[in-house]
Amino acid sequence: MTDLEGTQASAVGDDARSGFSLLALCGVGTVTVLGLTWFLVSWLVLGSPLTDAIGETVGSLAVILLIVSIIGAARATDSTGRG
């Protein structure tokens, strides 16, 4: 009998969500709602063509993700630099 026989399947999917804090989940939800809202305002209220509205939304979300990435890198560097 090998080590792999008789072992249960890994529960990777169950533990995946536990790695995110409540603040991170709220941030993801907020960015999602803001992106959807911007898309709808651009497309329906401002009358932009559909492809332009999608492009504006993708561009805005890319800038938001860049800012979050920079903040995360700064926080990681700060926390490892102390000690």
MOPAC internal coordinates of N, CA, C and O (Angstrom, degrees):
PM7 1SCF
backbone

  N    0.0000 0     0.00 0     0.00 0    0    0    0
  C    1.4466 1     0.00 0     0.00 0    1    0    0
  C    1.5217 1   108.11 1     0.00 0    2    1    0
  O    1.2310 1   120.32 1   -51.88 1    3    2    1
  N    1.3142 1   116.99 1   128.12 1    3    2    1
  C    1.4593 1   121.00 1  -179.81 1    5    3    2
  C    1.5182 1   110.33 1   -88.41 1    6    5    3
  O    1.2310 1   121.08 1    -6.21 1    7    6    5
  N    1.3165 1   115.55 1   173.79 1    7    6    5
  C    1.4583 1   120.17 1   179.60 1    9    7    6
  C    1.5208 1   112.46 1   -66.47 1   10    9    7
  O    1.2310 1   120.05 1   151.40 1   11   10    9
  N    1.3142 1   117.50 1   -28.60 1   11   10    9
  C    1.4506 1   120.78 1  -176.62 1   13   11   10
  C    1.5217 1   113.01 1   -80.46 1   14   13   11
  O    1.2310 1   120.25 1   158.93 1   15   14   13
  N    1.3094 1   117.13 1   -21.07 1   15   14   13
  C    1.4601 1   119.83 1   178.66 1   17   15   14
  C    1.5150 1   109.78 1   -73.75 1   18   17   15
  O    1.2310 1   121.57 1   -46.25 1   19   18   17
  N    1.3086 1   114.60 1   133.75 1   19   18   17
  C    1.4510 1   119.09 1   177.04 1   21   19   18
  C    1.5168 1   114.74 1    85.42 1   22   21   19
  O    1.2310 1   119.61 1   176.45 1   23   22   21
  N    1.3188 1   118.35 1    -3.55 1   23   22   21
  C    1.4617 1   119.44 1   177.43 1   25   23   22
  C    1.5154 1   109.22 1   -86.91 1   26   25   23
  O    1.2310 1   120.99 1   -30.56 1   27   26   25
  N    1.2870 1   115.70 1   149.44 1   27   26   25
  C    1.4526 1   120.61 1  -179.59 1   29   27   26
  C    1.5194 1   109.76 1   -84.15 1   30   29   27
  O    1.2310 1   121.55 1   -18.74 1   31   30   29
  N    1.3208 1   114.65 1   161.26 1   31   30   29
  C    1.4629 1   120.31 1   178.45 1   33   31   30
  C    1.5236 1   109.73 1   -64.53 1   34   33   31
  O    1.2310 1   121.14 1   -32.14 1   35   34   33
  N    1.3023 1   115.42 1   147.86 1   35   34   33
  C    1.4565 1   121.17 1   179.74 1   37   35   34
  C    1.5198 1   110.36 1   -69.48 1   38   37   35
  O    1.2310 1   120.50 1   -36.52 1   39   38   37
  N    1.2903 1   116.65 1   143.48 1   39   38   37
  C    1.4657 1   122.31 1   179.09 1   41   39   38
  C    1.5205 1   109.44 1  -102.10 1   42   41   39
  O    1.2310 1   120.23 1  -128.26 1   43   42   41
  N    1.3214 1   117.16 1    51.74 1   43   42   41
  C    1.4576 1   121.08 1  -177.96 1   45   43   42
  C    1.5200 1   110.56 1   -62.89 1   46   45   43
  O    1.2310 1   120.29 1   138.30 1   47   46   45
  N    1.3318 1   117.05 1   -41.70 1   47   46   45
  C    1.4577 1   120.83 1  -178.62 1   49   47   46
  C    1.5146 1   112.64 1   -61.95 1   50   49   47
  O    1.2310 1   120.12 1   147.72 1   51   50   49
  N    1.3220 1   117.38 1   -32.28 1   51   50   49
  C    1.4577 1   120.70 1  -179.23 1   53   51   50
  C    1.5252 1   111.68 1   -70.89 1   54   53   51
  O    1.2310 1   120.51 1   145.65 1   55   54   53
  N    1.3274 1   116.64 1   -34.35 1   55   54   53
  C    1.4526 1   120.28 1  -176.80 1   57   55   54
  C    1.5227 1   113.22 1   -88.79 1   58   57   55
  O    1.2310 1   119.78 1   172.00 1   59   58   57
  N    1.3142 1   118.03 1    -8.00 1   59   58   57
  C    1.4623 1   120.27 1  -174.73 1   61   59   58
  C    1.5187 1   111.14 1   -65.64 1   62   61   59
  O    1.2310 1   119.41 1   139.63 1   63   62   61
  N    1.2925 1   118.73 1   -40.37 1   63   62   61
  C    1.4576 1   120.64 1  -177.34 1   65   63   62
  C    1.5238 1   111.40 1   -74.50 1   66   65   63
  O    1.2310 1   119.43 1   153.01 1   67   66   65
  N    1.3007 1   118.70 1   -26.99 1   67   66   65
  C    1.4563 1   120.71 1  -176.74 1   69   67   66
  C    1.5260 1   112.22 1   -66.52 1   70   69   67
  O    1.2310 1   119.46 1   165.48 1   71   70   69
  N    1.3421 1   118.63 1   -14.52 1   71   70   69
  C    1.4449 1   121.40 1  -179.92 1   73   71   70
  C    1.5191 1   113.36 1   -79.68 1   74   73   71
  O    1.2310 1   119.70 1   167.70 1   75   74   73
  N    1.3228 1   118.17 1   -12.30 1   75   74   73
  C    1.4520 1   121.43 1  -178.72 1   77   75   74
  C    1.5184 1   110.53 1   -98.94 1   78   77   75
  O    1.2310 1   121.07 1   -43.15 1   79   78   77
  N    1.3155 1   115.57 1   136.85 1   79   78   77
  C    1.4544 1   119.45 1   177.15 1   81   79   78
  C    1.5183 1   109.74 1   -80.75 1   82   81   79
  O    1.2310 1   120.95 1   -13.19 1   83   82   81
  N    1.2992 1   115.80 1   166.81 1   83   82   81
  C    1.4636 1   120.63 1   177.77 1   85   83   82
  C    1.5236 1   110.54 1   -62.55 1   86   85   83
  O    1.2310 1   120.33 1   143.79 1   87   86   85
  N    1.3166 1   116.96 1   -36.21 1   87   86   85
  C    1.4597 1   121.25 1   178.16 1   89   87   86
  C    1.5280 1   111.35 1   -63.47 1   90   89   87
  O    1.2310 1   120.48 1   138.88 1   91   90   89
  N    1.3300 1   116.70 1   -41.12 1   91   90   89
  C    1.4636 1   120.64 1   178.80 1   93   91   90
  C    1.5217 1   111.00 1   -65.20 1   94   93   91
  O    1.2310 1   120.13 1   136.90 1   95   94   93
  N    1.3228 1   117.35 1   -43.10 1   95   94   93
  C    1.4607 1   120.67 1   178.76 1   97   95   94
  C    1.5269 1   111.46 1   -64.21 1   98   97   95
  O    1.2310 1   120.35 1   140.26 1   99   98   97
  N    1.3259 1   116.93 1   -39.74 1   99   98   97
  C    1.4647 1   120.29 1   176.70 1  101   99   98
  C    1.5265 1   110.87 1   -65.30 1  102  101   99
  O    1.2310 1   120.46 1   141.82 1  103  102  101
  N    1.3170 1   116.73 1   -38.18 1  103  102  101
  C    1.4621 1   120.82 1   178.01 1  105  103  102
  C    1.5155 1   111.79 1   -64.39 1  106  105  103
  O    1.2310 1   120.07 1   136.35 1  107  106  105
  N    1.3238 1   117.46 1   -43.65 1  107  106  105
  C    1.4595 1   121.21 1   178.27 1  109  107  106
  C    1.5254 1   110.19 1   -63.11 1  110  109  107
  O    1.2310 1   120.50 1   137.12 1  111  110  109
  N    1.3086 1   116.65 1   -42.88 1  111  110  109
  C    1.4626 1   120.48 1   178.31 1  113  111  110
  C    1.5175 1   112.27 1   -63.35 1  114  113  111
  O    1.2310 1   120.56 1   139.10 1  115  114  113
  N    1.3161 1   116.53 1   -40.90 1  115  114  113
  C    1.4600 1   121.08 1   179.46 1  117  115  114
  C    1.5249 1   111.44 1   -65.22 1  118  117  115
  O    1.2310 1   120.37 1   135.19 1  119  118  117
  N    1.3270 1   116.91 1   -44.81 1  119  118  117
  C    1.4630 1   120.49 1   178.91 1  121  119  118
  C    1.5252 1   110.52 1   -63.53 1  122  121  119
  O    1.2310 1   120.09 1   140.77 1  123  122  121
  N    1.3253 1   117.43 1   -39.23 1  123  122  121
  C    1.4527 1   121.00 1   178.43 1  125  123  122
  C    1.5192 1   111.53 1   -63.55 1  126  125  123
  O    1.2310 1   120.37 1   134.59 1  127  126  125
  N    1.3215 1   116.89 1   -45.41 1  127  126  125
  C    1.4683 1   120.60 1   179.50 1  129  127  126
  C    1.5245 1   110.56 1   -65.53 1  130  129  127
  O    1.2310 1   119.86 1   137.91 1  131  130  129
  N    1.3178 1   117.86 1   -42.09 1  131  130  129
  C    1.4632 1   120.67 1   178.61 1  133  131  130
  C    1.5253 1   112.01 1   -64.09 1  134  133  131
  O    1.2310 1   120.10 1   139.95 1  135  134  133
  N    1.3250 1   117.41 1   -40.05 1  135  134  133
  C    1.4568 1   120.58 1   178.07 1  137  135  134
  C    1.5155 1   111.81 1   -64.70 1  138  137  135
  O    1.2310 1   120.41 1   135.14 1  139  138  137
  N    1.3194 1   116.83 1   -44.86 1  139  138  137
  C    1.4604 1   120.72 1   178.35 1  141  139  138
  C    1.5242 1   111.21 1   -64.71 1  142  141  139
  O    1.2310 1   120.61 1   139.67 1  143  142  141
  N    1.3192 1   116.44 1   -40.33 1  143  142  141
  C    1.4635 1   120.25 1   178.60 1  145  143  142
  C    1.5186 1   110.78 1   -64.09 1  146  145  143
  O    1.2310 1   120.46 1   135.23 1  147  146  145
  N    1.3345 1   116.73 1   -44.77 1  147  146  145
  C    1.4615 1   119.28 1   179.26 1  149  147  146
  C    1.5207 1   111.54 1   -62.27 1  150  149  147
  O    1.2310 1   120.30 1   140.12 1  151  150  149
  N    1.3269 1   117.04 1   -39.88 1  151  150  149
  C    1.4646 1   120.96 1   177.60 1  153  151  150
  C    1.5239 1   110.52 1   -60.37 1  154  153  151
  O    1.2310 1   120.33 1   132.03 1  155  154  153
  N    1.3247 1   116.97 1   -47.97 1  155  154  153
  C    1.4668 1   120.15 1  -178.09 1  157  155  154
  C    1.5216 1   112.26 1   -66.26 1  158  157  155
  O    1.2310 1   120.09 1   140.48 1  159  158  157
  N    1.3318 1   117.43 1   -39.52 1  159  158  157
  C    1.4656 1   120.41 1   177.77 1  161  159  158
  C    1.5216 1   110.04 1   -64.98 1  162  161  159
  O    1.2310 1   120.06 1   135.08 1  163  162  161
  N    1.3026 1   117.49 1   -44.92 1  163  162  161
  C    1.4589 1   121.15 1  -178.72 1  165  163  162
  C    1.5242 1   111.23 1   -64.35 1  166  165  163
  O    1.2310 1   120.64 1   137.45 1  167  166  165
  N    1.3170 1   116.39 1   -42.55 1  167  166  165
  C    1.4606 1   120.36 1  -174.89 1  169  167  166
  C    1.5182 1   112.45 1   -79.37 1  170  169  167
  O    1.2310 1   120.28 1   130.90 1  171  170  169
  N    1.3398 1   117.06 1   -49.10 1  171  170  169
  C    1.4589 1   120.00 1  -172.34 1  173  171  170
  C    1.5260 1   113.51 1   -90.01 1  174  173  171
  O    1.2310 1   120.09 1   138.96 1  175  174  173
  N    1.3186 1   117.43 1   -41.04 1  175  174  173
  C    1.4678 1   119.85 1  -175.00 1  177  175  174
  C    1.5242 1   111.14 1   -84.91 1  178  177  175
  O    1.2310 1   120.31 1   131.66 1  179  178  177
  N    1.3265 1   117.02 1   -48.34 1  179  178  177
  C    1.4572 1   120.18 1  -177.81 1  181  179  178
  C    1.5201 1   112.76 1   -82.93 1  182  181  179
  O    1.2310 1   119.87 1   166.66 1  183  182  181
  N    1.3152 1   117.86 1   -13.34 1  183  182  181
  C    1.4495 1   121.82 1   176.25 1  185  183  182
  C    1.5178 1   114.84 1    75.13 1  186  185  183
  O    1.2310 1   119.90 1  -155.80 1  187  186  185
  N    1.3265 1   117.79 1    24.20 1  187  186  185
  C    1.4624 1   120.54 1   177.01 1  189  187  186
  C    1.5285 1   109.10 1   -69.86 1  190  189  187
  O    1.2310 1   120.19 1   -31.74 1  191  190  189
  N    1.3304 1   117.24 1   148.26 1  191  190  189
  C    1.4685 1   118.30 1   172.90 1  193  191  190
  C    1.5266 1   110.55 1   -60.09 1  194  193  191
  O    1.2310 1   120.89 1   -24.03 1  195  194  193
  N    1.3227 1   115.90 1   155.97 1  195  194  193
  C    1.4591 1   121.11 1  -174.91 1  197  195  194
  C    1.5269 1   112.14 1   -57.14 1  198  197  195
  O    1.2310 1   120.19 1   135.86 1  199  198  197
  N    1.3133 1   117.25 1   -44.14 1  199  198  197
  C    1.4630 1   119.83 1  -178.76 1  201  199  198
  C    1.5235 1   112.03 1   -66.34 1  202  201  199
  O    1.2310 1   120.07 1   144.02 1  203  202  201
  N    1.3318 1   117.47 1   -35.98 1  203  202  201
  C    1.4687 1   120.11 1   176.82 1  205  203  202
  C    1.5258 1   111.02 1   -67.65 1  206  205  203
  O    1.2310 1   120.48 1   140.07 1  207  206  205
  N    1.3304 1   116.69 1   -39.93 1  207  206  205
  C    1.4634 1   120.24 1   179.00 1  209  207  206
  C    1.5258 1   110.80 1   -64.24 1  210  209  207
  O    1.2310 1   120.67 1   139.54 1  211  210  209
  N    1.3320 1   116.33 1   -40.46 1  211  210  209
  C    1.4643 1   119.64 1   177.69 1  213  211  210
  C    1.5251 1   110.33 1   -65.49 1  214  213  211
  O    1.2310 1   120.41 1   137.35 1  215  214  213
  N    1.3370 1   116.82 1   -42.65 1  215  214  213
  C    1.4590 1   120.72 1   179.09 1  217  215  214
  C    1.5161 1   112.66 1   -62.73 1  218  217  215
  O    1.2310 1   120.49 1   138.34 1  219  218  217
  N    1.3267 1   116.66 1   -41.66 1  219  218  217
  C    1.4702 1   120.04 1   177.73 1  221  219  218
  C    1.5243 1   110.90 1   -63.42 1  222  221  219
  O    1.2310 1   120.76 1   138.25 1  223  222  221
  N    1.3285 1   116.14 1   -41.75 1  223  222  221
  C    1.4597 1   120.10 1  -179.39 1  225  223  222
  C    1.5231 1   111.28 1   -65.65 1  226  225  223
  O    1.2310 1   120.35 1   135.11 1  227  226  225
  N    1.3190 1   116.94 1   -44.89 1  227  226  225
  C    1.4665 1   120.56 1   179.51 1  229  227  226
  C    1.5263 1   110.28 1   -63.34 1  230  229  227
  O    1.2310 1   120.18 1   138.41 1  231  230  229
  N    1.3213 1   117.27 1   -41.59 1  231  230  229
  C    1.4600 1   120.56 1   178.00 1  233  231  230
  C    1.5174 1   112.33 1   -63.19 1  234  233  231
  O    1.2310 1   120.72 1   137.10 1  235  234  233
  N    1.3263 1   116.24 1   -42.90 1  235  234  233
  C    1.4664 1   120.38 1   178.82 1  237  235  234
  C    1.5258 1   111.16 1   -63.62 1  238  237  235
  O    1.2310 1   120.70 1   136.42 1  239  238  237
  N    1.3303 1   116.28 1   -43.58 1  239  238  237
  C    1.4623 1   119.48 1   179.67 1  241  239  238
  C    1.5264 1   111.58 1   -66.97 1  242  241  239
  O    1.2310 1   119.98 1   147.03 1  243  242  241
  N    1.3278 1   117.64 1   -32.97 1  243  242  241
  C    1.4693 1   120.32 1   177.03 1  245  243  242
  C    1.5250 1   110.53 1   -65.40 1  246  245  243
  O    1.2310 1   120.14 1   139.61 1  247  246  245
  N    1.3219 1   117.34 1   -40.39 1  247  246  245
  C    1.4673 1   120.67 1   177.71 1  249  247  246
  C    1.5259 1   110.57 1   -65.42 1  250  249  247
  O    1.2310 1   120.12 1   138.49 1  251  250  249
  N    1.3320 1   117.37 1   -41.51 1  251  250  249
  C    1.4638 1   120.90 1   178.51 1  253  251  250
  C    1.5252 1   110.26 1   -62.54 1  254  253  251
  O    1.2310 1   120.14 1   135.93 1  255  254  253
  N    1.3374 1   117.35 1   -44.07 1  255  254  253
  C    1.4603 1   120.32 1   178.78 1  257  255  254
  C    1.5229 1   112.08 1   -65.03 1  258  257  255
  O    1.2310 1   120.12 1   144.97 1  259  258  257
  N    1.3198 1   117.38 1   -35.03 1  259  258  257
  C    1.4599 1   120.46 1   176.24 1  261  259  258
  C    1.5243 1   110.69 1   -64.09 1  262  261  259
  O    1.2310 1   120.41 1   136.14 1  263  262  261
  N    1.3039 1   116.82 1   -43.86 1  263  262  261
  C    1.4647 1   121.03 1   179.11 1  265  263  262
  C    1.5280 1   110.46 1   -63.17 1  266  265  263
  O    1.2310 1   120.26 1   135.29 1  267  266  265
  N    1.3400 1   117.11 1   -44.71 1  267  266  265
  C    1.4676 1   120.87 1   178.83 1  269  267  266
  C    1.5188 1   110.64 1   -62.54 1  270  269  267
  O    1.2310 1   120.24 1   141.08 1  271  270  269
  N    1.3260 1   117.15 1   -38.92 1  271  270  269
  C    1.4623 1   121.03 1   178.91 1  273  271  270
  C    1.5265 1   111.36 1   -64.54 1  274  273  271
  O    1.2310 1   120.31 1   136.83 1  275  274  273
  N    1.3081 1   117.00 1   -43.17 1  275  274  273
  C    1.4642 1   120.73 1   178.85 1  277  275  274
  C    1.5215 1   110.79 1   -63.80 1  278  277  275
  O    1.2310 1   120.44 1   136.97 1  279  278  277
  N    1.3270 1   116.77 1   -43.03 1  279  278  277
  C    1.4705 1   120.43 1   178.79 1  281  279  278
  C    1.5241 1   110.29 1   -64.00 1  282  281  279
  O    1.2310 1   120.28 1   137.14 1  283  282  281
  N    1.3436 1   117.08 1   -42.86 1  283  282  281
  C    1.4639 1   120.53 1   178.97 1  285  283  282
  C    1.5158 1   112.40 1   -63.45 1  286  285  283
  O    1.2310 1   120.45 1   139.87 1  287  286  285
  N    1.3261 1   116.75 1   -40.13 1  287  286  285
  C    1.4655 1   119.87 1   178.16 1  289  287  286
  C    1.5195 1   111.06 1   -66.59 1  290  289  287
  O    1.2310 1   120.33 1   140.57 1  291  290  289
  N    1.3134 1   116.98 1   -39.43 1  291  290  289
  C    1.4648 1   120.66 1   178.72 1  293  291  290
  C    1.5230 1   111.01 1   -65.37 1  294  293  291
  O    1.2310 1   120.58 1   139.65 1  295  294  293
  N    1.3339 1   116.50 1   -40.35 1  295  294  293
  C    1.4631 1   120.06 1   178.68 1  297  295  294
  C    1.5260 1   111.12 1   -66.93 1  298  297  295
  O    1.2310 1   120.46 1   139.42 1  299  298  297
  N    1.3392 1   116.72 1   -40.58 1  299  298  297
  C    1.4672 1   119.97 1   179.84 1  301  299  298
  C    1.5160 1   111.08 1   -65.85 1  302  301  299
  O    1.2310 1   120.39 1   139.08 1  303  302  301
  N    1.3282 1   116.86 1   -40.92 1  303  302  301
  C    1.4557 1   120.86 1   178.36 1  305  303  302
  C    1.5163 1   111.05 1   -65.97 1  306  305  303
  O    1.2310 1   120.68 1   140.62 1  307  306  305
  N    1.3259 1   116.31 1   -39.38 1  307  306  305
  C    1.4581 1   120.97 1   179.88 1  309  307  306
  C    1.5271 1   110.87 1   -66.77 1  310  309  307
  O    1.2310 1   120.03 1   139.19 1  311  310  309
  N    1.3223 1   117.54 1   -40.81 1  311  310  309
  C    1.4657 1   119.42 1  -177.12 1  313  311  310
  C    1.5340 1   111.63 1   -73.37 1  314  313  311
  O    1.2310 1   119.97 1   148.76 1  315  314  313
  N    1.3359 1   117.67 1   -31.24 1  315  314  313
  C    1.4643 1   118.63 1   178.62 1  317  315  314
  C    1.5178 1   111.10 1   -82.65 1  318  317  315
  O    1.2310 1   119.54 1   156.22 1  319  318  317
  N    1.3122 1   118.48 1   -23.78 1  319  318  317
  C    1.4520 1   121.63 1  -178.08 1  321  319  318
  C    1.5122 1   114.24 1   -73.90 1  322  321  319
  O    1.2310 1   120.23 1   158.96 1  323  322  321
  N    1.3211 1   117.16 1   -21.04 1  323  322  321
  C    1.4652 1   120.63 1  -176.65 1  325  323  322
  C    1.5136 1   112.75 1   -79.21 1  326  325  323
  O    1.2310 1   121.35 1   152.78 1  327  326  325
  N    1.3072 1   115.02 1   -27.22 1  327  326  325
  C    1.3909 1   108.92 1   178.61 1  329  327  326
  C    1.3912 1   129.10 1   158.25 1  330  329  327
  O    1.2310 1   120.10 1   180.00 1  331  330  329

